[in-house]
């Protein structure tokens, strides 16, 4: 069995007075790709931020690479766990290259400047998202999809063990969505654990090995994709009838 | 322009403005007279022009550095050192001191106390669970600033006519009472070193708390530190030169418009550029209609407005 990178033990997450998930238990192992699914406001983003250590849970424990998250410095966390936020807005201009290079921040000592190796890392990341030519463009002049890919390249540059992504396919066209999922799959196969909030059930069914369904009011279901993603479970999670169909040998979900 | 070249240019510009400030004044004393050993010329140089130029430079540097820090803290390009009400608190206390007829050093001390009080108020009111969100911090500061503004208006309305001119000069920004610039210089140097050490984190904070946190920045502590550092700079500047406008807003933008985006360079370039701008403006304020002195805050704004608009248009047209 692959090593556990992120272990969640009896985690209760609240937002104000609202219970988002109660006594959640799951383990992200190297090679796994998790989809976090649920309706708007079900708590996907809050859960990801909690897993990243940016918010405190109401109860429970998160263990990152063998260390309890409560006993770690932010910089250490950032070397082992990266997060692609749902939104990143830049009130100040920066080039794509500068933005991506920032991913090396947790790896650099306090007063150090980026080395040529760090710069090469950032260029390779930009190339991996198809933006090799765009390194000197200001992100404020880029399209939404291009900016999303720059943010993904920042995460690649951060080079963590655990990748948390909040709706990574937002703003991406169909080709880029598939490329992104393929890139994440490659990373998982290189020993990373990937966990992403998604709205597209069919992307989740196609690319993710595991899924976490948030039903609201604290209820959840976690497990292998083929066990969790069923018409019955999804209909309950989305409070809308959904049916599974087999098309071209692949399961897809369609709302009624 | 490459950042090290820009820094070098700013160092040269600083030297030139400081030299010009020492060489000119309401009396026709030149640097050469002083160096030749003329006692009178030497006294004017060492006792009047050197402290004044040093105060102007430190004050401008502090304001520009504070502007960079506040803009990163609030993630708002329109933020300046005074946006959180520091100058309002300082001005209210300074005006009270002027109304009481206190001497200049006491007015400066009073304004410093006011600035500290204004900062502490914002800190206490905007902080929730040891952190402050930029939006709440900004609104708290802006609301308090308008409160201070009302107090200032009240003081001006009630003050005897003889005191009003001194008050107005203070409000417009005036370095004629600036003394002992050593303290301002020390604060500027220490603040610039701390800001430089934090600068890589500032680059991340400018992109938002979530992104900064995800990349390993302790956001709550960084924000507290930034608020204190930016406020300390502004408080020292305001207590030595009054509310000199525009330097803290315009200098960070001027530098950004030249292509400087990395805070590691910005926190070095801002004190140099701010110091040079204010020294040049103060020299003009002392000499344009000498022996009459103009309030330097008016000149910084008059210099800054066209420069800024020109750069902004040039940037948009390109």
Interface residues (C-beta under 8 A of the other chain):
Chain A: X49 X52 X54 X73 X74 X75 X76 X77 X78 X79 X82 X83 X85 X87 X88 X89 X90 X91 X92 X93 X94 X95 X98 X99 X102 X103 X105 X106 X108 X110 X111 X113 X154 X158
Chain B: X71 X75 X76 X77 X197 X200 X201 X203 X204 X206 X207 X208 X210 X211 X213 X214 X215 X216 X217 X218 X256 X261 X262 X264
